Amino acid sequence: MDIEQHIAMARRIEASLEKCTASDYEMQIEAAMLAGTHWLNALLHRVEATPAQQDVFHTYLLTVNEFRRLAVAAEKPLQALAGIEDARAPFVRGNHPGGEDAAERALRLLSLIRAAAMASA
């Protein structure tokens, strides 16, 4: 997927995210992860850390060496996406208390990823 397609997908997901309420914390976390992934891929393509035909799908699927290589290009956004992904198991797939706070954190991390991607333009 190319940069413009990633940005369009991220914006579509974020538009849907705006319809969520605080009680929709599972959807907020999941949407933050999806939109964040698109923003991160746009950033990585823009700085030529990855080609358009090579997208990051989940940070936890990257090899250690690939994670480190990409962190040189975009450490904070990569760590932010990993932070959002870490919230999925306990709050989306699990029933841990504090889901609304976790969603707020996911949205803050998404903002960080988006800002980094936009700053790279």
C-alpha positions in Angstrom: 0.0 0.0 0.0 1.4 3.4 -0.8 1.6 6.4 1.5 -1.6 8.1 0.3 -3.6 4.9 0.7 -2.3 4.5 4.3 -3.2 8.1 5.1 -6.7 7.7 3.6 -7.3 4.4 5.6 -6.1 6.0 8.8 -8.4 9.0 8.4 -11.4 6.7 7.6 -10.7 4.7 10.8 -10.3 7.8 12.8 -13.6 9.2 11.5 -15.3 6.0 12.7 -13.5 6.3 16.0 -15.1 9.7 16.6 -18.5 7.9 16.9 -17.3 5.9 19.8 -18.1 6.8 23.4 -16.0 6.1 26.5 -17.8 2.8 27.1 -16.7 1.7 23.6 -13.2 1.3 24.9 -12.6 -2.0 23.1 -13.4 -0.4 19.8 -11.3 2.6 20.6 -8.2 0.5 21.4 -8.7 -1.6 18.3 -9.3 1.4 16.0 -6.3 3.2 17.5 -4.2 0.1 16.7 -5.5 0.0 13.1 -5.2 3.7 12.4 -1.8 3.8 14.1 -0.6 1.0 11.9 -1.5 2.9 8.8 0.1 6.1 10.1 3.2 4.2 11.0 3.4 2.6 7.6 3.0 6.0 5.9 5.8 7.3 8.0 8.1 4.3 7.3 7.5 4.5 3.6 8.0 8.3 3.5 11.4 8.0 5.2 12.2 5.0 3.0 12.7 2.6 5.9 10.2 0.3 4.2 9.1 0.0 0.5 5.4 0.4 -0.4 5.0 -3.3 -0.8 6.3 -4.1 2.7 3.9 -3.0 5.5 4.2 -3.5 9.2 1.1 -5.3 10.5 1.9 -5.7 14.2 5.1 -4.8 16.0 5.1 -8.1 17.8 5.4 -9.9 14.5 8.6 -8.2 13.6 11.9 -9.9 14.3 14.1 -8.3 16.9 16.5 -7.1 14.3 13.7 -5.7 12.1 12.2 -3.9 15.1 15.5 -2.4 16.0 16.2 -1.3 12.4 12.8 0.4 12.1 13.3 2.0 15.5 16.3 3.9 14.1 13.9 5.5 11.7 10.9 6.0 13.9 11.5 4.9 17.5 8.8 6.8 19.3 6.0 6.0 16.8 7.0 2.3 16.8 7.0 2.1 20.6 3.7 3.9 20.6 2.1 1.3 18.4 3.6 -1.4 20.5 2.0 0.3 23.5 -1.4 0.3 21.9 -1.0 -3.4 20.9 -0.1 -4.3 24.5 -3.5 -3.0 25.6 -5.4 -5.4 23.3 -4.9 -8.6 25.3 -6.1 -7.3 28.7 -8.8 -4.9 27.5 -10.1 -6.1 24.1 -9.6 -9.8 24.5 -9.8 -9.8 28.3 -11.9 -8.2 30.9 -9.4 -6.3 33.0 -10.8 -3.2 34.8 -9.6 0.1 33.6 -10.6 -0.2 29.9 -11.7 3.4 29.5 -8.3 4.6 30.9 -6.5 2.2 28.5 -8.5 3.6 25.6 -7.6 7.1 26.5 -3.9 6.1 26.6 -4.3 4.3 23.2 -5.8 7.5 21.7 -2.9 9.6 23.1 -0.4 7.1 21.6 -2.3 7.3 18.3 -1.9 11.1 18.3 1.8 10.7 18.7 2.0 8.3 15.8 -0.1 10.6 13.6 1.9 13.7 14.5 5.1 11.9 13.6 3.8 10.8 10.3 2.5 14.2 9.4 5.7 15.9 10.5 7.6 13.6 8.1 5.7 15.0 5.1 
